[in-house]
Amino acid sequence: MAETITAKLKQYRHSPRKVRLVTDLIRGKKVERALIELNMIEKKASGPIKKLIQSAVANAREQKINSDNLFIKSLSVDEGAILYRRRFRARGRTMPIRKRTSHISVVLEERLK
């Protein structure tokens, strides 16, 4: 039976909608290929996602799992807490500003040949 390795990034200060643009590109790929593609993506979220995958690979090495056969089984982005701020407008009004956060979790699995 193949073991699964997980890693999580919580309260990442970037909206889930923007992070999902990056995660949709690498879901289901081999870890080596995903890391190469993350180097080429010019989005702000690609850096922390790359670091998260490398953390999951380090967790796999800690469990004595060969990192050459790992692939991304699932990569999910959920909404985190929203920080509410407000911007003052004309005539004494205020407009809300929602600073969104994301919870990113990755699950790696060893694909046996």
N, C-alpha and C positions, 0 to 999 in steps of 0.2 A: 504494500500500500504506500502511495506517495504521501509524503509529509507536506504540510503547508506552513509557510512562514509569513508572519504578518508584521507590519509596521504602520504606525499612525502619526499623523501630523494634525494637531488640533489648534483651533483659534488662529489659523493663517489669515492675515488681514488682506484678503483679496476676495472678490465676489465669486461665489460658486459657478456662476454662469461663465465667467472668463476662465476659470480653472478647468472646467469641463471641456473647453475647446482644445486644451493640451492633452488631457487624459484620454479623450476619445481617439487620438491619433496613435497611442502606444498600447492600448488595451489588447491583451491576447498575444503579444509579441514576446520573443526571447529577450532576456534581460540585456544582453550585449547589444542587440539591435535597438532596443528602446533607449538605452543610454546614448548611443550614437545619434539617434534622431532627436533626442532632447538637446544635444549640443547645437543642432542646426535650427531649432525652432526659436524664433525671435519674439518670444512672449515672456513677460515677467514671471509667470508661474512655472516656467520650465526649470528654473534653477532649484527651487525648493522641492519640486517633484523628483528631480534627478537625485537630490540629496536623500530624499525619502527612500527611493529605490536602492540606493547604495547602502542605506541603513538596514534595509530588509536583507540585502545580500550578506552584510556583516552578521546579521542574526542567523542566517543559514550556515555561515562558516562556523559560528559558535556551536551549532548543533551538529557539526561534522557532516554537512551536506555539500555535495559537489556543486559549486556555483556555475559550472559550465552548462548544466542541463536545466537551469531554472528558466521558467517563463512566467509572465504576469497572468495569473489566473483571474483576478478581479482587481479593479481599481475604481473606487467609488469616491464621489465628492458629495458631501452633505452640507446643509446649511448650519452655520454656527450661530453664536449670539450676534445680535445686531446692535451696534452702538448708535444711539440716537443723538443727533446734534441738531442745532437749528441755525438758520441763516436769517438775519434780520433784513426785512424788505421795506418798501415804501409804505407810508401811512401807518407805521407802527405795527405792521404785520410780521409774521415769521413764517418761514418755509422749512419743512423738515428735511434733514439730511440723514440718510441711513448708511452707515458705514458697515458693510457686510463682512462676515468672516466665514471661513470654510473649515470643514473637518475632512481631511483626506486620509483614506486607508487603502493600503495595498496588500494583496495576498499573492505570494509567490508559491509556485508548486514545481516540484522536480518532475520533468518529463522523462520517463524511462524509455530508453531506446530498444 
